[in-house]
């Protein structure tokens, strides 16, 4: 039989007088194992898919290095590098 999950409230008060542990340090646990709930991972792009943000970041890095050209040239170079052309 699974444990009943209760909501853990975080209060702005200091340490709990009975346990000495601040309510903000409590960790939610899974009902089956009592282990900590893993943090969600950041969404990843499918393999081989290049996003607009990835190109923009690389174009900025090229510009910041001082070895780039115009904005357009940096963008095209960033796309080419990321796509492996």
Secondary structure, 3 states (H helix, E strand, C coil): CCCCCCCCCCCCCCECCCCCCEHHHCCCECCCCCCECCCCCCCCCCCCCCCHHHHHHHHHHHHHHCCCCCHHHHHHHHHHHHHCC
